[in-house]
């Protein structure tokens, strides 16, 4: 037998005993056992059963260690949870600074009830006076946030009916 085989006899260990080199996936052990045990002895069966149980335990430990294998020295489960909590915040911050998503009403203050009233009022005004500008309402409300009354006065002034001068001749 070779030194890497499951059991290798050491002939220098005398007096009826054998020295076994036990090699598994995770450890190497030297085990001293009696060389001359009768074949039908219960001790042989118990020893064989014990060895098989130890092999199963070592195999389970090896599989468990392989399952927890690290990637670049870091547990992948920890990376997963870090990304799970970090990425939504990172995308929100990127959207806030670079305005990736175009939300109707600008997304900031669009749930304000006062602004919702102004939005419906201005929409009705534009639908009556200039329907082509209805799509620009969210941008206008964002620009005039907090100054909606000023916007309303400007719109009324711009679209107010112009009075024409008529000459009235009473002759």
C-alpha positions in Angstrom: 0.0 0.0 0.0 1.1 3.6 -0.7 1.2 6.2 2.0 -1.8 8.0 0.5 -4.0 4.9 0.5 -6.7 4.5 3.1 -4.5 2.2 5.3 -0.8 1.8 5.1 1.0 -0.7 7.3 4.0 0.3 9.3 6.3 -2.7 9.7 8.4 -1.0 12.4 5.6 -1.1 14.9 6.0 -4.5 16.4 4.3 -6.9 18.8 1.3 -7.9 16.8 -0.1 -4.4 16.2 -0.4 -2.5 13.0 -0.2 1.3 12.5 -2.7 2.5 10.0 -2.5 5.9 8.3 -6.1 7.1 7.9 -6.5 9.7 5.2 -9.7 11.5 4.6 -10.7 14.7 2.7 -10.0 16.9 5.7 -7.5 15.2 8.0 -4.8 12.6 8.3 -4.7 10.4 11.4 -2.5 7.5 12.6 -4.5 4.7 14.2 -2.9 1.8 16.1 -5.0 -1.4 15.9 -4.4 -5.1 16.6 -3.3 -7.0 13.5 -4.6 -10.4 14.5 -8.3 -10.2 15.3 -10.4 -13.3 14.6 -12.6 -12.8 11.5 -16.0 -13.4 13.2 -15.3 -11.3 16.2 -17.9 -8.7 17.1 -15.1 -6.2 17.7 -14.2 -6.3 14.0 -17.8 -5.5 13.0 -18.0 -2.7 15.6 -14.7 -1.3 14.4 -15.9 -1.4 10.8 -19.2 0.3 11.8 -17.3 2.9 13.8 -15.0 3.6 10.8 -18.0 4.0 8.5 -19.7 6.4 10.9 -16.5 8.4 11.2 -16.2 8.5 7.4 -19.8 9.7 7.1 -19.2 12.4 9.7 -16.1 13.6 8.0 -17.8 13.5 4.6 -20.7 15.7 6.1 -18.2 18.1 7.5 -16.4 18.3 4.2 -19.7 19.0 2.3 -20.7 21.6 4.9 -17.4 23.3 4.5 -17.7 23.3 0.8 -21.2 24.7 1.0 -19.9 27.7 3.0 -17.1 28.3 0.6 -16.0 31.9 0.6 -15.7 34.1 -2.5 -12.6 36.3 -2.3 -12.6 35.7 1.5 -16.2 36.9 2.0 -19.3 34.8 2.7 -21.7 35.3 -0.3 -24.7 35.4 2.0 -23.2 38.5 3.7 -22.7 40.2 0.3 -26.3 39.4 -0.7 -27.7 41.1 2.4 -25.4 44.0 2.1 -26.6 44.5 -1.5 -30.2 43.9 -0.5 -30.1 46.9 1.9 -27.6 49.1 0.0 -28.8 49.0 -3.6 -32.3 50.5 -3.2 -30.8 53.5 -1.3 -28.1 53.9 -3.9 -30.6 53.9 -6.8 -32.8 56.4 -4.9 -29.9 58.8 -4.3 -28.8 58.5 -8.0 -32.3 59.3 -9.1 -32.5 62.2 -6.8 -29.3 63.8 -8.1 -29.5 62.7 -11.8 -33.3 62.6 -12.3 -33.4 59.2 -14.1 -37.1 58.6 -13.6 -39.6 61.1 -15.0 -42.5 61.0 -12.5 -45.6 63.0 -13.4 -45.6 66.0 -11.2 -41.9 65.7 -10.6 -42.1 63.2 -7.8 -41.2 65.7 -5.2 -44.3 67.3 -3.7 -46.6 65.6 -6.2 -48.6 64.1 -3.3 -49.2 67.5 -1.8 -53.0 68.0 -1.7 -52.7 71.7 -2.4 -50.6 71.1 -5.5 -53.2 68.5 -6.7 -55.9 71.2 -6.5 -53.7 73.6 -8.5 -52.9 70.8 -11.0 -56.6 70.2 -11.7 -57.4 73.9 -11.9 -54.5 74.6 -14.3 -55.4 71.5 -16.4 -58.9 72.7 -16.8 -57.7 76.2 -17.7 -55.2 74.9 -20.4 -57.8 72.5 -21.8 -60.1 75.4 -22.4 -57.4 78.0 -23.6 -54.4 76.0 -25.0 -54.8 72.2 -25.1 -51.3 71.7 -26.6 -49.7 72.8 -23.3 -51.5 70.2 -21.0 -48.4 68.0 -21.1 -46.2 70.9 -19.7 -48.3 71.1 -16.4 -46.0 68.9 -14.3 -42.9 71.0 -15.3 -44.7 74.2 -14.6 -45.8 73.0 -11.2 -42.3 72.0 -10.4 -40.9 75.4 -11.5 -43.6 77.3 -9.5 -43.7 75.1 -6.5 -45.0 77.2 -3.6 -45.8 80.0 -6.0 -48.8 78.5 -7.7 -50.9 81.6 -7.2 -48.3 83.7 -9.1 -48.4 81.1 -11.9 -52.2 81.3 -12.0 -52.2 85.1 -12.3 -49.6 85.0 -15.1 -51.8 82.5 -17.0 -54.9 84.6 -16.6 -53.0 87.6 -17.7 -51.6 85.8 -20.8 -54.8 84.2 -21.9 -57.2 86.9 -20.8 -59.6 88.0 -23.6 -58.3 91.1 -25.2 -60.7 93.9 -25.4 -60.9 95.4 -28.8 -61.5 99.0 -29.3 -64.6 99.7 -31.3 -65.5 103.1 -32.6 -69.0 103.8 -31.9 -70.6 106.4 -34.1 -74.0 107.7 -32.9 -74.7 109.9 -35.9 
